[in-house]
Every structure is written in structure tokens, then in C-alpha cells.
Amino acid sequence: MNGRIVDRYADALVDNSKLIILLLLAATALVAAGAVVDDTEAGQIGQFETDGDEQQALDEIDATYGTDEGVVTQVVVRDEDGDVLTRESLLDGLELQQDIRDDESINATLQDEDAITGVENVVGTAAYFQRQAEQGEQPSGPPTLDEQVAALDALEENEVDELLAEVLDPDADTPGPDATTFLPTSYEPGETTADARLTFVFHADADSVEGGEDAVGAAQLGIAELVDDRFADGFAFGQGITDDASTRAVGDSFAIITPVALVLVLGVLGFAYRDLVDVLLGVFGIACVMAWLAGIQGWLSIPSSQLLIAVPFLVIGLSIDYSLHVVMRYREAREGQLRDDGPDAAIPREPTRAMQLGVASVVLALAAATFSTGIGFLSNYVSPLEAIQDFALLSAGGILATLIVFGALVPATKLEVERLLARRGRGRRNPAIGVDAGPLNRVLSGVVALVQRQPVAVLVVALLLASAGAYGATGIDTEFNEADFLPEDPPDWIKSLPGPLAPGDYDVRENAAYLGDNFRQQGDGTETQILVRGAVTDPDALAAIDEASAPPAEGSTIVTQPNGDAAVESPATVLREVAAEEDDLAEAIDERDETANGLPDEEVAAVYDTLYDVAPDRASEVLYRTDDGYESARLLVGVQGDASAQSVAEDTRGLAAGIEASGSVSAIATGGPVITAVLQDALLETLVQAFAVTLVVIMTFLSVLYWTRQGAPDLAVVTITPVLVALAWLLGTMAALDIPFNSETAVITSLAIGLGVDYSIHLSERIQDELLDSEGQSLDEALARAVAGTGGALVGSAATTAAGFGVLALALAPPLRRFGLVTGLSIVYAFIACVILLPVLFVLRERIRDWRADGQIGR
């Protein structure tokens, strides 16, 4: 029945080829219109949602404490062999701030109060107050930036050193923020020299700035230029700067890679097809599929996300594979290498009959591969994460489009082209790759010979490698580190490329690492929070909160302050800081401090009330008070901005667990990095579950297909086993190369399943067709013909896609580089497992059946 169905389909295609071309071109135009109907770029990359405890705690903090939604630019001035606390360097820092203020486009993005602050401001302010005191004048308030510059400029170098000694004295009471906040974590308290310092530039919330995020990002880039102009070894760091570097790195990467990829892909396609017309037909088909994909994304209003990066590559890989199979089956049929009317059939066959035979012989494999991979990816739609659902829909839509284009439009178009050329006396006869005698045929024949001689040995080696890969995968890193997405400075050989191919300099990743290693930062990803609920006025709870500021363990992602304590702001630290400035609070604490640690041991609520009276702004940052009393407390934890989200979350949860151990309160870790860790872990778990569901769906489909067609459901196991082996090889290699298996690479490894299933189904179907269609043909002969024919097409497909996408390993952007490497490996492994392991399994299956038959006869 299946044979009659595919024959009727092939007959209909060749009889109505012109109509099919017109209808499918119209359908392509209609679907592609969706790309302009809806703005698919509105979505945010990597934005997912969760309603877990961590997110609820963050929502509660936003509602009760409020959060600063502004953007921070961090300016680092360093001199590793010198001192950045000299009079000249500090003046340069203040003058840089003047330059920032003088630039209207930058100044318009800054927040209204205390927009720029650094150690130079602390010293300049101290110099101003000192000058006012010497002149017998009473300061009317904090000095302006110009007054700070004038006061510091009036001092000699030795006077600046004396002033620094006062400002940096740990026991001194100086106005303004603690100067050591802006110095490296390696700074020794009391020292008047440092090899680096940090200045914060606070921008207003992007929503309140004209031009929004673009204006703030441009302002950060402007600050970076001013820093570069004034300091030989300084840099600015911020979201706008990293976004710009990432965008430029991607652009530079494609400028370098695109010509290389085009040459490689067209070269491999040219070798596989050895015919310009067929190459152009393949490119035409790929363009149509990409138009369908863009249109489907638009019609379904699917926003762009980091998950979707794999979808175009998946459908391009399938397109190349489908195209090669269609063309090579046509060529085999034209040369009489596919069964027709017997040995007396005319050779070469005319194009119409050749296309009938070619399409009929391959369309079932195309449909089976499409259904299994499409349904497999669509099974991800059960995920609770919307981004995974979008990934499932777009993948399935793209895979279906690939079947429509290469199962109907491209064959019909090729037939019309061949007919046209034949009418003009230019009939063409091109052999299928791998079929005729030549190096590739000899290699493929050697594979078959090896399989026939040593099937058990080949299987054992493959399974041993798979076992090693699976074992290595158990220790694979699953952490998600946003710093891994920052571009790196290119190697010298890439910098030496001529003209427009020469990339820019990218030190943003190095700068991020320097900041993370040396400073407590501010801004996105550099701070977590702990929400404490319950009896927050209990003395034991306050003592536990105070313990959170103890020096962090070695290797912790929590930043260490110059005094050795953890960079934690809590009710305990605020009480001590405000008490040093406000006598009323100091007295209230002293009356209740029995342990002389600067904190009350009883009547904590009364002390908190005093804190609210003397410093309500500081109190409201760490305590939430209602008419019913104190309902919660908050800790702000400085963390390394370049550390993995999972490591940061684990360390912050450790602090929360210590607070909760007091027994009177509950404490939950939250904040940006913690939420990121929760989301990435949930995403990875969902993707792994989707892998399992995909494999089950594909296995079920293949079992039903082979049971209904041949009464042999065990062929599903034979067909899917190479896919699993290739996946194990891939995961083991990733572990060996220290490539993490996280939400990014988990999506990429889905290609190993998608393309692996496609390769395996094509070869499995060809082997079965050879066994069914050729009477008296042995398994060895069937394997030889199948591996030479379909295996040759797979060589062209795998080589083309691996070359095209593997060249991304040369990219400057780490995500592109990882994508290219993992994709290339997945394609190569899928091909090797298919061409070598699948024939082995057929041979062993045949031997087991013969052994069972002999056993039955013996009884």
C-alpha cells in the first residue's frame, strides 16, 4: 500500500509540475509575508518567566523596598606599577567628571542627585571643607564639582598625601561615603596608595530618559571615549558598552566568516553535485525554506530569543540533506541504478521517468524524517516555559516547510529545468556521488567491508566510546555564566587581516574579569539580595544577620571588602554606620549592647525605631516597617559580576541558610543572579526532559511505521541507536573540551537528534528498499548499494553543513564560536554513527534472525 501511495504521489508531481511550482511559489510568498506583518524582533533575548519563591521574594522587595532601576557605568583608573591616588590622578578624575557633565547627551541621562561618585570626590570634598575651615567660613552644604576641583588644585602634593591619610584612616569620621568602597579589595586599610580605583556614574531609569535605552547606551559609550582620551590605562564598563562590543563582535565575525563559509559550502556542494544548475536549485530551495521560516515566525508572533538561534541552522542542514537525497536519487534513476521495469529498461531514462522513480524512492524517507523530527521537536510544546513553546512551534514549522519545498517544489522545478534543457538538446547525465568508481566509492565500500568482516568489534568500539562519553557527561559543567557571552580580543593573525576584514579590539571580557577580581561593583548582575521574614526584631535574628558579613570563604563569589568582611549591607551594618554619625542612635545601642559588638542585645525594635528617626532613608533600605511593626529585613550582597549565576546563587543561599538557622526568621536568596540561576536551571531541566520526550515520540513513530510496513518494530531500535550513540559521543567531547551543557548548548545539541534521526532514517529506508525491491539480493549487496548511494548523499550533506556551520568556530563572539564547534561536532558524529553503526546493526540483526531460525529448525 505504501508503495502505491508514493508511486501515485510521484506520478501526480511529474504530471502537474508546472501547477505545483505556481501554487507553492504563491504559498511561499503568502507565508513569507508574515515576516513583515509582525515585528518578531520585539522580544528580549533570553527572557523567561518563573513564579518560584525567589521571584516572589524579589517582587515583594520591589513592592516594599523599591529598587533603583537606573543603569551604572563603572570607570576604572589603574596603574599596576604606580599609584592612582596622586594629586594629578585625582584631579584628572574630577576633570573627567566635568567632561561628562559638559557633554549634554551624556548629562541628560544622569540621575538628578549624586550621579557621579568616586574616591576623588571624597578627597575633593574633604579638601573643600578643610579650605573652608582655614578661611573661617561655614560650609553651606556639599561642594559642587567645580569647588572640589578648585580645592584640590590649591593643595600641594604633600598636602594631598596628608589629606589622604585622614580620609583613608579607618578610625576617622569623614563626611561622605567610605572612600575604601572605591578601592580594590586588595587595598590595605590606612594605606595612602593604590594601583586602581573605581568611580560610579549613575544613569537615570531608561524609561525616564529621552531616547530610552539607546540614549543611555550611547552615553556609556561616550563616557568610555572620554576615559580613553584622559587615562592611558583606564576603562569604562557598563551594559551599553558590553552590548556594543557584542554587536560589533558578531558583525566582525560574520565579515570574516561569511566569505569563508560561502567558499566552503559552495565548494563542497559543487563537489557533491558537480553541476551548477543543481547547486543553484539547492540554494533556491534553501532560500524558500528560510522565507517560510521567517514568515511562520511573523504570523505566529514568535519573539526572538536565544533558543531560536538553532532553528535556522537546523532547517538549513535538513534542506541541504533533503536536496542532496532528491537530486542523487534522480541521478541514480536516470542511470538505471534504481529498479524500474527490469534489466531491459532504457538507459539513460528520460527526465520524467527518472524523477518519478527518484521521488517515489525517497519521499517516504523524507516524510518519515520530517514527521519524526518535527513531532519530536513539537513535543517540547508541553513545556511550561513560553520560550520553549516558541522553539517547538518554529522548529516544527521549519521542518514541515523543508519537506514541502524539497519534497515538491524543488523536484518539480528541477524536472522543468531538465525538460527545458532536454528540448534544447542539452540533456545531462551526472552520476550520483559515491556510486561511480572513485575515492569516495572506495572509502564507502571499505566501510561496508569492515562492517561485514568485524561487526561485533565495530559495535563494541562504538559502545565503549559512547559509554566513555556518557560517563564524561556526568561531570559536565551545567553552569550559566553571562561573562562567557562577552567577546574576547581576537588573535594576532585575525587582526592582521586586510581592510574591512580586520576586526576591532575587544577587551570587554578582560575588563569584566578585572572588575570581578578587584572591586565590589554596582549594576546589573553584581548584587544579590536576601529577604528575611518573621521576627526580624529578635536579637538572635539580628546576630545571625550580622554573621552574614563575616569574611567569606576562599573561592566564594561574594566580594570581600578591604577590611576583610563580606560586602553585605544589612540592618547590622547600617546600624553601625549610622551610629558612627548619629549620637542618638549610638546612645540607644550602647544602652542595650551587653556584648560590646555595636549591636543591641535586647529591645531591637526600639533601636530600629531610633534608626528610622535619625536616618529614615538608610533604614528603609534594609527594613520594612508598617503600622503593625517590622515585617521584614533585607540584605544586599555584593557578588562577582563575572561569576556563574549558579555559583552566586549557591553562595547567597548559604548566607540565607545561616540566617534562617537562628530559628526565628525565614530567609530566601533572590536578586538578579539568583533569578537567572533559577531560570537557567529550570530551562535546562525542561530541555533535558524534552530530549527524553523527543526520543520516545520518535521511537514510537518508527516502531509503528516499521510494524505496519514490514512487521518489524525492532527496526526502530536499529534506526534510533546511532542517534543515541552520537549524542553520547557529543556530550563526552563537550565535557573533555570544558564546554558547559547549559540552556544555550542544550538547544544546540538538539541538532544532534534532529540531523541524526534524519541521516539514520534515510539510510535505514534505503537498506530496507534494497532488500525488498531486489529479489535474491543478499544483505551484503544491499548494504553496498545503500551505503554507496544514500551514504554518498550523506557525505555531501554532512560535509556541507559541518563546513558551513563549523567555520563559526572562528568567530570572535563566544556564543557563535560554541555554536559552530558543537554544531560541527554533532553533524560529524551523527554521520559517522549512521554510516558505520547502522549497517553493523543490520548485519547483527540478520545474524540473530538466522541463528533463531536455525534453532527453530534444529528443534
Rosetta blueprint (number, residue, H / E / L):
1 M L
2 N H
3 G H
4 R H
5 I H
6 V H
7 D H
8 R H
9 Y H
10 A H
11 D H
12 A H
13 L H
14 V H
15 D H
16 N L
17 S H
18 K H
19 L H
20 I H
21 I H
22 L H
23 L H
24 L H
25 L H
26 A H
27 A H
28 T H
29 A H
30 L H
31 V H
32 A H
33 A L
34 G H
35 A H
36 V H
37 V H
38 D L
39 D L
40 T L
41 E L
42 A L
43 G L
44 Q L
45 I L
46 G L
47 Q L
48 F L
49 E L
50 T L
51 D L
52 G L
53 D H
54 E H
55 Q H
56 Q H
57 A H
58 L H
59 D H
60 E H
61 I H
62 D H
63 A H
64 T H
65 Y L
66 G L
67 T L
68 D L
69 E L
70 G L
71 V L
72 V E
73 T E
74 Q E
75 V E
76 V E
77 V E
78 R E
79 D L
80 E L
81 D L
82 G L
83 D L
84 V L
85 L L
86 T L
87 R H
88 E H
89 S H
90 L H
91 L H
92 D H
93 G H
94 L H
95 E H
96 L H
97 Q H
98 Q H
99 D H
100 I H
101 R H
102 D H
103 D L
104 E H
105 S H
106 I H
107 N H
108 A L
109 T L
110 L E
111 Q L
112 D L
113 E L
114 D L
115 A L
116 I E
117 T E
118 G E
119 V H
120 E H
121 N H
122 V H
123 V H
124 G H
125 T H
126 A H
127 A H
128 Y H
129 F H
130 Q H
131 R H
132 Q H
133 A H
134 E H
135 Q L
136 G L
137 E L
138 Q L
139 P L
140 S L
141 G L
142 P L
143 P L
144 T L
145 L H
146 D H
147 E H
148 Q H
149 V H
150 A H
151 A H
152 L H
153 D H
154 A L
155 L L
156 E L
157 E H
158 N H
159 E H
160 V H
161 D H
162 E H
163 L H
164 L H
165 A H
166 E H
167 V H
168 L L
169 D L
170 P L
171 D L
172 A L
173 D L
174 T L
175 P L
176 G L
177 P L
178 D L
179 A H
180 T H
181 T H
182 F H
183 L L
184 P L
185 T L
186 S L
187 Y L
188 E L
189 P L
190 G L
191 E L
192 T L
193 T L
194 A L
195 D L
196 A E
197 R E
198 L E
199 T E
200 F E
201 V E
202 F E
203 H E
204 A L
205 D L
206 A H
207 D H
208 S H
209 V L
210 E L
211 G L
212 G H
213 E H
214 D H
215 A H
216 V H
217 G H
218 A H
219 A H
220 Q H
221 L H
222 G H
223 I H
224 A H
225 E H
226 L H
227 V H
228 D H
229 D H
230 R H
231 F L
232 A L
233 D L
234 G E
235 F E
236 A E
237 F E
238 G L
239 Q H
240 G H
241 I H
242 T H
243 D H
244 D H
245 A H
246 S H
247 T H
248 R H
249 A H
250 V H
251 G H
252 D H
253 S H
254 F H
255 A H
256 I H
257 I H
258 T H
259 P H
260 V H
261 A H
262 L H
263 V H
264 L H
265 V H
266 L H
267 G H
268 V H
269 L H
270 G H
271 F H
272 A H
273 Y H
274 R L
275 D L
276 L H
277 V H
278 D H
279 V H
280 L H
281 L H
282 G H
283 V H
284 F H
285 G H
286 I H
287 A H
288 C H
289 V H
290 M H
291 A H
292 W H
293 L H
294 A H
295 G H
296 I H
297 Q H
298 G H
299 W H
300 L L
301 S L
302 I L
303 P L
304 S L
305 S L
306 Q H
307 L H
308 L H
309 I H
310 A H
311 V H
312 P H
313 F H
314 L H
315 V H
316 I H
317 G H
318 L H
319 S H
320 I H
321 D H
322 Y H
323 S H
324 L H
325 H H
326 V H
327 V H
328 M H
329 R H
330 Y H
331 R H
332 E H
333 A H
334 R H
335 E L
336 G L
337 Q L
338 L L
339 R L
340 D L
341 D L
342 G L
343 P L
344 D L
345 A L
346 A L
347 I L
348 P L
349 R L
350 E L
351 P H
352 T H
353 R H
354 A H
355 M H
356 Q H
357 L H
358 G H
359 V H
360 A H
361 S H
362 V H
363 V H
364 L H
365 A H
366 L H
367 A H
368 A H
369 A H
370 T H
371 F H
372 S H
373 T H
374 G H
375 I H
376 G H
377 F H
378 L H
379 S H
380 N H
381 Y H
382 V H
383 S L
384 P L
385 L L
386 E H
387 A H
388 I H
389 Q H
390 D H
391 F H
392 A H
393 L H
394 L H
395 S H
396 A H
397 G H
398 G H
399 I H
400 L H
401 A H
402 T H
403 L H
404 I H
405 V H
406 F H
407 G H
408 A H
409 L H
410 V H
411 P H
412 A H
413 T H
414 K H
415 L H
416 E H
417 V H
418 E H
419 R H
420 L H
421 L H
422 A H
423 R H
424 R L
425 G L
426 R L
427 G L
428 R L
429 R L
430 N L
431 P L
432 A L
433 I L
434 G L
435 V L
436 D L
437 A L
438 G L
439 P H
440 L H
441 N H
442 R H
443 V H
444 L H
445 S H
446 G H
447 V H
448 V H
449 A H
450 L H
451 V H
452 Q H
453 R H
454 Q L
455 P H
456 V H
457 A H
458 V H
459 L H
460 V H
461 V H
462 A H
463 L H
464 L H
465 L H
466 A H
467 S H
468 A H
469 G H
470 A H
471 Y H
472 G H
473 A H
474 T L
475 G L
476 I L
477 D L
478 T L
479 E L
480 F L
481 N L
482 E H
483 A H
484 D H
485 F H
486 L L
487 P L
488 E L
489 D L
490 P L
491 P L
492 D H
493 W H
494 I H
495 K H
496 S L
497 L L
498 P L
499 G H
500 P H
501 L H
502 A L
503 P L
504 G L
505 D L
506 Y L
507 D L
508 V H
509 R H
510 E H
511 N H
512 A H
513 A H
514 Y H
515 L H
516 G H
517 D H
518 N H
519 F L
520 R L
521 Q L
522 Q L
523 G L
524 D L
525 G L
526 T L
527 E E
528 T E
529 Q E
530 I E
531 L E
532 V E
533 R E
534 G E
535 A L
536 V L
537 T L
538 D L
539 P H
540 D H
541 A H
542 L H
543 A H
544 A H
545 I H
546 D H
547 E H
548 A L
549 S L
550 A L
551 P L
552 P L
553 A L
554 E L
555 G L
556 S L
557 T L
558 I E
559 V L
560 T E
561 Q L
562 P L
563 N L
564 G L
565 D L
566 A E
567 A L
568 V E
569 E E
570 S L
571 P H
572 A H
573 T H
574 V H
575 L H
576 R H
577 E H
578 V H
579 A H
580 A L
581 E L
582 E L
583 D H
584 D H
585 L H
586 A H
587 E H
588 A H
589 I H
590 D H
591 E H
592 R H
593 D L
594 E L
595 T L
596 A L
597 N L
598 G L
599 L L
600 P L
601 D L
602 E L
603 E L
604 V H
605 A H
606 A H
607 V H
608 Y H
609 D H
610 T H
611 L H
612 Y H
613 D H
614 V H
615 A L
616 P H
617 D H
618 R H
619 A H
620 S H
621 E H
622 V H
623 L E
624 Y E
625 R E
626 T E
627 D L
628 D L
629 G E
630 Y E
631 E E
632 S E
633 A E
634 R E
635 L E
636 L E
637 V E
638 G E
639 V E
640 Q L
641 G L
642 D L
643 A L
644 S L
645 A H
646 Q H
647 S H
648 V H
649 A H
650 E H
651 D H
652 T H
653 R H
654 G H
655 L H
656 A H
657 A H
658 G H
659 I H
660 E H
661 A L
662 S L
663 G L
664 S L
665 V E
666 S E
667 A E
668 I E
669 A E
670 T E
671 G L
672 G H
673 P H
674 V H
675 I H
676 T H
677 A H
678 V H
679 L H
680 Q H
681 D H
682 A H
683 L H
684 L H
685 E H
686 T H
687 L H
688 V H
689 Q H
690 A H
691 F H
692 A H
693 V H
694 T H
695 L H
696 V H
697 V H
698 I H
699 M H
700 T H
701 F H
702 L H
703 S H
704 V H
705 L H
706 Y H
707 W H
708 T H
709 R H
710 Q H
711 G L
712 A L
713 P L
714 D H
715 L H
716 A H
717 V H
718 V H
719 T H
720 I H
721 T H
722 P H
723 V H
724 L H
725 V H
726 A H
727 L H
728 A H
729 W H
730 L H
731 L H
732 G H
733 T H
734 M H
735 A H
736 A H
737 L L
738 D L
739 I L
740 P L
741 F L
742 N L
743 S H
744 E H
745 T H
746 A H
747 V H
748 I H
749 T H
750 S H
751 L H
752 A H
753 I H
754 G H
755 L H
756 G H
757 V H
758 D H
759 Y H
760 S H
761 I H
762 H H
763 L H
764 S H
765 E H
766 R H
767 I H
768 Q H
769 D H
770 E H
771 L H
772 L H
773 D H
774 S L
775 E L
776 G L
777 Q L
778 S L
779 L H
780 D H
781 E H
782 A H
783 L H
784 A H
785 R H
786 A H
787 V H
788 A H
789 G H
790 T H
791 G H
792 G H
793 A H
794 L H
795 V H
796 G H
797 S H
798 A H
799 A H
800 T H
801 T H
802 A H
803 A H
804 G H
805 F H
806 G H
807 V H
808 L H
809 A H
810 L H
811 A L
812 L L
813 A L
814 P H
815 P H
816 L H
817 R H
818 R H
819 F H
820 G H
821 L H
822 V H
823 T H
824 G H
825 L H
826 S H
827 I H
828 V H
829 Y H
830 A H
831 F H
832 I H
833 A H
834 C H
835 V H
836 I H
837 L H
838 L H
839 P H
840 V H
841 L H
842 F H
843 V H
844 L H
845 R H
846 E H
847 R H
848 I H
849 R H
850 D H
851 W H
852 R H
853 A H
854 D H
855 G H
856 Q H
857 I H
858 G H
859 R L
